[in-house]
Amino acid sequence: MLVSNQLSQLPLQLSKPDLQKLLQNLQPGQLVKATVVQQVAANAVQLKIGAQELLAYTRLQLTAGQKLTMQVTKGGERPELNLLQAPTSSELQSRVLRQALPRQIPQARLFNALQMIATTPPELLQKLLPELLRKSGLDQGATGRTTSPLQAGSIPLQKQPAEPSQSTTASPPAAGKALPPDLQKAILAILAKALPQTGNISAPQIRQALLNSGLFLEANLAFGNPVQAAGDLKANLLNLSLLLRVYLQSRQRLQQANSPSQPQGPKAATGDSRAALQLLGELLRQAEGGVARLQTHQFNSLPTEESSAQTWRFELPIQQPNRIDSFLIRLEREQEGRKGQTGTTWKITLNFDFSPLGPIEARLSLRGEEISALFLAEQADSAALLSQSLPRLSEAFARANLKVGQLHSQQGKIDPPSSTVPSATPFLLDEKA
């Protein structure tokens, strides 16, 4: 019997006829579980499969009591098995990021799309889709693609874990009518996460925005905190996605009922109905892109082997008079006593791109009671404006009983995101920034 993985092989010595007979009955694809009994030599271990024990020769480093899972790849007198290994946390993280990165949508773009839908009069919803696609970067001029998959009618539908409730089984509305109340409520719940521009943003507001940012949804659910989870942005986006899929599935069943083999009612094939379907499909793409964005923030906030610092990365949407902007915030808490220092060191990095200022990065460092800041702007006039505002910032820090360290502002190129992040998502910070 041969057990192997990509690195080594385990030839097994079979001494008992009953064990030989058992192993000859192994079928390809079958999973076999074994336990390491002991290391009997430098390159040999004793394994236990069920009630039987056998000797395996291997270069793998196995320890007594270790559980092994193997898959049969070849049967017969000398069966071959592959040793299956559980993926590491970094491998799991890479898998999720590979799926999330191409689909993610920055929060400013997502919130503006939802606000456009929520504030458009019902009679104009049919004309909304081209503008929504253009602002979403799906038109030909923005991406080089001629059409969105949703425009072509290719809307991915997934089976839901439970039957939809009675309130969500109605067919999608016509584009000339208002969205259903449950969809309107779900969209407004998400838009409420944007902080209103009513003066200075307070520390409690930022703290609450961090708690509701989506970073801690799974933790709140695991520790039985449903109230906090209900107000979470990720939970609200998942709820919106579920509602949209229910409506799209209802529309799909309606189209199947009006198949070419049956008389097709005049209302089922109207352009108004198709526009409604495309609008809901694009809204679903936006919601799922927002969830993917939050997943990247969650994984980029996980501890790494290279650094002992705890990092949180999230976006803070701000309601402007005619749009919603967003700050990308990175909080980092360094380990106490690092490099001979006492106390906790906090580092805050803010990235934003507001018209007409252009891209700006702010780096703040708080060590004990001393705070320092560096502002980097790509536009010369923006750098000059920031320099003129530094005395006011110094006074604000002093009023907050902070010792003011170094304050600087300069023009320069802001480092692009990491190469693992698509160029279409410029708001992710480089870990080395």
N, C-alpha and C positions, 0 to 999 in steps of 0.2 A: 504494500500500500504506500502511496506517495502523497504526502501533504505538502503543499507549496504555497508561497506567496510570491511577490515580485522580487524578493531578495534571497530566499533560500528554499530548500526542499526538506521535507521530513519523511525519510524512508522508515517504515514501521516494521519491526520484526514480529511476526505472527507465529506463536508457538502452540496455541491451543486450537484444536480442530473446530470447536464450537465458535470461537472468535473468527477463524478463517471463513467459516460458513456464513457468519453474520455479515462480515465485510464484503463477501462476494455478492450479497444481495443488495448492496447499496446501488441506488439509481442516480443517474446524472441529475443535478439540480437539488438533490436532497441535502438538507442541513444536518450536520452532526455536531453535537456539543460534547466537549471533553474537558477534563480537569487535570492540571499538571500535578502529579503525585510528588515527584521529587526529581532533582537533578542527580543522575547517577554517574555521569562523567562529564568531561569538558564539553563534549559535543553530543550528549545523549540525555534524554529525559524519559521518565516513565509517565505515561498518560493513562487516564481512566475514562473509558467510554461505557456508560451504563454501569454494569456490574463487572465488566471485563477490563483488564489492565494489559498494556502492551508497551513496548520499548520503541522510542523514536530517536533517530539520529538527526540532529539539526544544528545549524549555526545560530539560530535565534536565541536570544537571551530570555528564557522563560523562568518563572519563579514558582515555587510550590504554592498550590492553591489557586493559581491563575486559571480563569475560565476562558476556554477557547471555543470559537464557533467556526466550523469548517463547512464548505460546500463541495459536494461531490461533482467533479467534472468528467470523470470517466469511471465506468464500472469494470467488472471482470475479475480475473484472478489477482490482478495488481491494480486496484482502484486508485485513482488520483483525486486528491482533495485540495482545494484552495483555502488558505487560512484567511478568514474575514476579520478585519480590524475595524473597530468603531472609529469614525472620523474624529479628529481632534477639534477643539473649540475654534482654532484658527481656520481649519478646513471648512467647518460649518459656516463661519463668518464669511469666508470667501465665496461659498456657494450662494448665500443669500445676497451678498453685494453684487455678484455677477447678474443676478436676476433683477435686483432693484435699481441699479444704477442706470440702465438704459431706459427705464420707465419713469424715473422720478421727474417731478415737476416742481420747480421752486414755489414756495408758498405765496410770494407776491403774485405770480402768474395765476396760481390756483384761486386765490381769494378774489382777484379781479374778474376772473371768468365767472365765479359764482355770484359776485355782486352784479355783473352784467345781466345774468339770467334773472336774479331776484328783483332787479329794478326795471326791467323792460316791460312795458305794458303788454297785456296778453295779445292784443291785436297785432303786435309787432314781432311776436316770437318767431313767426315763420321766416322773417327776414334777418333774424339774429344769427343763424348758423354760419353764414360766410364770414361775418365779422368776428365771431367767436373763434373760428378756425384760424383766421388771420392772426389774431392776437395770441393764439396758442402756439404759433410757429409752425402750423401744419400746411400753410399755403405754399405754393410752388416757389415764391420768391424767397421765403425764409429758410426752406430746407432742401429745395431742389426736387422734392417729391411732387408728383402731379396730383395726388389725392390722398386723403386719409383713408385707412382701412374701414373706418366707420362710414365714410361717404360711399364706399363701394358696397356697403351692405354686409360687410364681414364683421359681425358683432359677436365676439366670443361669449358664449353662455355656459355657465357652470352649474351643475346640479347643486341645489341648495340642501343643507343638512336637514331641514325640516320643511313641512308644507307651509306655504305662505298663509298669513292670516287673512281673514275675510276683508279687512280694510285695505289690503294691498293686492287684491286679485283683479281689480278693474283693469280694463285696457288702457294703454297710454292715452293721454289727452291729445286732441288735435292741436297743432301748433298755434292755432288762432285762439285757443282757450288757455286759461290759467293752469299752472301746474297743480297736481293734486295737493291737498292740504298737508299730507304727511311728507311729501317731498319739499314743499315750501318750508315746513317747520324744520326739517333736517338741514336745509341750506342756511336758514337764518341762524340755527344753533352754531354752525361753523363760522359764519360771518361775525357772530358775537364774540369770537375769540380775538378779533382785532381790537387793539386798544384805541379808544377815541383820542383824537388830538385836542385835548382840553387843557393845555398847559404842560407843565413838567410831569414826566412819568415818575411815579413814586416807587420806592423800593418794594412795598407790598404788592404793587401791580406786577412788577417784574418777577417777584417770587412766585406769585400765583400763575403767571404765564409760563414759568418754567415747570411748575407742577402739572399744568394742563397741556404741556407741549407734545405729549405722546411718548416721552422718554420712559415714563414710569407706569404705563397702562398695565402691562403684564404683572408688575410688582404689586400694584394696588389690587388687582384681581386675585393674585396668589395669597395676599395677606388679608383678604376679606374686607376691602375698603370700597364698596360699590358706589358710594356717594362721590368720592374723588374720581373714580373710573368713569362715572356717567358724564362728568364735565370735561373729560379728556378729549383733545382734538382728534387723536387717532381713533378713539371709540366712535366719535361722531362721523368721521369719514368712512369707517367700516359700516356704520349703520346706513349712511347714504348709499354706499355701494350695494348693500343688500337690497334696499328698496328699489334701486334702479334696475338691478338684475331681475327682480320680481316683475316689474313692469315690462321689461324687454322680453322676458319669457312669455308673458301674457300676450304680447304683440306677436311673438313667433307662433304661438298656438293659433292666433287669429289668422295669420297668413297660411298656416297649414290647413285650416278649415276652408279657406278660399283657394284651394289648390286648383290648377288648370283643369282637373277632371271634374270640377264642380262649377256651377255658375258663380261668377265673381261679382259681388255687390259693387255698385258704383262708389260707395264711400270707402271701401277697403283699399282701393288703388289710387286715391287722390294724392296730388302732390302735397297737400296739407298734412296728410297722414305720414307720408314719407319724411317730410321735414321734421315732424315730431319725433319719429323714430331716430333720425340722425342726431337731433338735439339731445335726446336722452342718452344715446350712445356716446356722444362726445362728453356729456356730463359724467358718464361712468368712467371714461378714460381719464378725465381730470381728477376724479375722486381717487381712483386707484393709483394715479401718478403721485398724488399727495401722500397716500399711505406708503408708497415706495420711498418717497423722500424722507419720511419719518423713520423708516427702517434704516436708512443710511446714517441718520443722526444717532439712532440707538446703538448701532454697531460701532460707529466712530467714537462713542462715549464709553465703550468698554475698556477696562484696564488692559495694558499691553505689557509684554515681557520686557520691552526696552525702557519703559518708564514706570516709576512708582507713583507718579502724579495721577490724581483723579481728575477726569475731564468730563464736562458736560457740553454738548453742542446742540443748539436749538435755534429756531427762528422766531422773531418777535414781530408779528404783523401790526402795522400802525395805520389807522384809518385817516386818510387825508381827505380834503374837501371833494375831490373828484376821482380818487383812486386809493388803492391800498398798497403801501410800501412795506418793506420787510428788512429788519436787521438780522444778520446772521451773527449769533453770539457764541463765543467759545469761552467757557469758564474752566480754569485749571487751578487746582489746589495742590501745591507742592508739599511733599512730606516735611514734617517739622524737623528742624535741626539739620537741614540739608546744607552741605558745604560750610559747616560750622555756624550757621545762622540759627537763631532761636525764634520760635513763633511760627505761624503759618504764613506762607507767601501765596497770594492770589494773583493770577494773571487773567486778564480779560482782553479778548480780541473781538472787535466789532467790524464787520464788513457790510457795506451798503453801497448802493449805486442809485442816487436820486438825481433827477434832472433839476437844475442844470449843473449840479456839482460834479457829476461823474463818479467813477469808482473811488472810494475812500476806505482806508483801513486805519483803525484806531487800536493801539496797543497800550493797555494800562497795567501797571504792576503795583500791588499793595503789599508792602512788607512792614508788618506791625502797624504803626500809625502813619507811615510815610508812603505817599503815592506819587508815581511818575507816569508820564504819558508821552507817547509818540504818535503823531498823526501823519499819515502818508496819503498824498493825493496825486492822481495822475495828471490833473489839469493844473497849470500854473496859477490861474486866478483863484482856484479853490484852495490851493496851498497857501496863497497870500491871505485869503479870507480867514482861514484857520489860524494863521499866525496872529492876525489882528484880534482874534477872539481868545487867545491864550491868557491875557491878564484877567478877563472875566472868569475864565475857568479856574484860575488860581484863587481868585476871591471866593468862588463857590466851594472849592475844596477847603479853604480856611474856615468858612462858615460851618462846614461839616466837622470841624475840629480835627482835620487831617493836616499832617505836616507835608508841605508841598516839596517834592523833589525836583527832578528834571522834567520840564515841559518843552517839547519840540514839535515843529511842523515843517514838513519838507515835501517837495515834489519828487516823484519817482514812480517807477513801474512797480505795480503791485504784483507779487509773485502769483503766477497762475495756479489753479488747483493741481493736485497730484495727477500723475499720468493715469492712475486707475479710475479717474473720474472723467466721464465724457465731456468734451469741450462745450456741449450744449447746456451744461449745468455749471455756470461760473460761480455759484454762490458757496460751493463747498470750500472749506479752508484746507490748505496744505498742512499736514501734521508738522512739517519742519518750518513753517512760517514763524 
